[in-house]
Amino acid sequence: MAGASLNGVSVLVAGAGLAGLAAARDLAARGASVTVVDARDRVGGRVWTIRDGFAEQQHAEAGGDLIDEAQEEIRRLANDVGLKLTRILRGGFGYVRQDGSGTPRVVHRGALRGWDRLADALTAETTPYRRAERRWDSPITARIARQSVARWLDDVNADQDLRATATGLRGFFLADPEELSLVALVDQFSDADAPAPGAMYRVEGGNDALPTALAKPLGTRLHLNTEVVAISQRGRVVRVAVKSRRAQSQITCDYAVLTLPATLLRRVPITPALPAQQHDAIAALKYGRATKTLLQFSKRFWRLPGRPRALGSALPFGALWEANEEQRGRAGILSLLAGGGASDATQAIAARQGIAGLADTLEFLGSRRAELTASRQIVWEDDAFARGGYAFFDPAFDPALRAWLGRPAGRLFLAGEHTSIKWQGYMNGAVESGLRAAAEVAAVHEMT
């Protein structure tokens, strides 16, 4: 393991999601004495595999789901703890659009065509952004960032197809065009080194097998149902006040790694206060609305020759894909991810018509040819320990503050998907950030 030995060093890790557990594993390997706390009654955070209630012992992901071939850190970590990845969604993503009568239709290769049109339309913005070397502290980026995607669509006189493509991306960014900063789109289309969309995977047996495997060696050093309520650092000592079942106590350590979502971290008193820029970055960061609906049917009616098993859309149900194609059984599960305004729309349909009404919106795929046998709906903005799906940048967020989201503050080190530059919003970003924070602890300790 590269870096200084941490023998005799104590580290408190706040959060038992992938970021916290990856950091804890790396720190322990360097010799540190690690304690992990999490307010939930389970590990994994926004990685949550649902098994209860589905027939034929099937399961599906309520949170983090797809692992891309280019996401090396999470793939390597899964391999290191003895887990296998299963290839899924070999046909890639298609697209659903409404025809002249308002009926949803699957458009073959429509997603790719819309993506190319969007890239072309953004050229006037991506060109100067690349000249700024994609730096978020550049005035070029500041100018782009203060526009919303909706305003940009108006400025370029976008047609309905281009607007539908941009709206459909709320299943990716978890934000509507009115909410999303244009810099998010520009950054996405400016990575010349990004590989073409590659193979996608899931962890065999459920994605939660990864946090479970990472947590197992911790034993009694893992404390669930334990909430961080205050943090202070003075000299070489960090004190973390925690609350467990109404009883409050204090943990003293040499360093702390904070992997809480910004929605929770900004509610924790920290003494002395974080630098003003860091405080502002954490306070201003938005998290997207996200409703994940898992529908199990008696048969996999959506499977037709040549039809992709994953579809994007600008419709109320959001994006959808086969949630368990790697699992045996006649039954199958569809995963519907509704981001931004689609999250509200999905919940409204379920409130008026029940989950069966939501299943009926998939009639264009043939949903009435099968029986709806089980369902689960998870509304991440209502989750007390997340308060949203994952982070996104709105026009009010100052891009020059982005680097502060993951910058160390004395003996406090920040991690989580929201701190990742390349993989923000992904499980891989969480893993990568946790490993980065562990390496930062080692580097600071070596220089102390």
Stockholm file with secondary structure:
# STOCKHOLM 1.0

chainA/1-448         MAGASLNGVSVLVAGAGLAGLAAARDLAARGASVTVVDARDRVGGRVWTIRDGFAEQQHAEAGGDLIDEAQEEIRRLANDVGLKLTRILRGGFGYVRQDGSGTPRVVHRGALRGWDRLADALTAETTPYRRAERRWDSPITARIARQSVARWLDDVNADQDLRATATGLRGFFLADPEELSLVALVDQFSDADAPAPGAMYRVEGGNDALPTALAKPLGTRLHLNTEVVAISQRGRVVRVAVKSRRAQSQITCDYAVLTLPATLLRRVPITPALPAQQHDAIAALKYGRATKTLLQFSKRFWRLPGRPRALGSALPFGALWEANEEQRGRAGILSLLAGGGASDATQAIAARQGIAGLADTLEFLGSRRAELTASRQIVWEDDAFARGGYAFFDPAFDPALRAWLGRPAGRLFLAGEHTSIKWQGYMNGAVESGLRAAAEVAAVHEMT
#=GR chainA/1-448 SS CCSCCCTTCEEEEECCBHHHHHHHHHHHHTTCEEEEECSSSSSBTTCCEECTTCGGGCCEESSCCCEETTCHHHHHHHHHTTCCEEEECTTCEEEEEECTTSCEEEETTHHHHHHHHHHHHTHHHHHHHHHTTTCTTSHHHHHHHTSBHHHHHHHTTCCHHHHHHHHHTHHHHSSCTTTSBHHHHHHHTCCTTCCCCCCEEEETTCTTHHHHHHHGGGGGGEECSCEEEEEEEETTEEEEEEEETTEEEEEEESEEEECCCHHHHTTSCEESCCCHHHHHHHHHCEECCEEEEEEEESSCTTCCTTCCSEEEESSTTCEEEESCTTSCSSCEEEEEEEETHHHHHHHHHHHHHHHHHHHHTTGGGTGGGSCEEEEEEEEGGGCTTTSSSSEECCTTSCGGGGGGGGCCBTTEEECSGGGCSSSTTSHHHHHHHHHHHHHHHHHHHHHC
#=GC SS_cons         CCSCCCTTCEEEEECCBHHHHHHHHHHHHTTCEEEEECSSSSSBTTCCEECTTCGGGCCEESSCCCEETTCHHHHHHHHHTTCCEEEECTTCEEEEEECTTSCEEEETTHHHHHHHHHHHHTHHHHHHHHHTTTCTTSHHHHHHHTSBHHHHHHHTTCCHHHHHHHHHTHHHHSSCTTTSBHHHHHHHTCCTTCCCCCCEEEETTCTTHHHHHHHGGGGGGEECSCEEEEEEEETTEEEEEEEETTEEEEEEESEEEECCCHHHHTTSCEESCCCHHHHHHHHHCEECCEEEEEEEESSCTTCCTTCCSEEEESSTTCEEEESCTTSCSSCEEEEEEEETHHHHHHHHHHHHHHHHHHHHTTGGGTGGGSCEEEEEEEEGGGCTTTSSSSEECCTTSCGGGGGGGGCCBTTEEECSGGGCSSSTTSHHHHHHHHHHHHHHHHHHHHHC
//
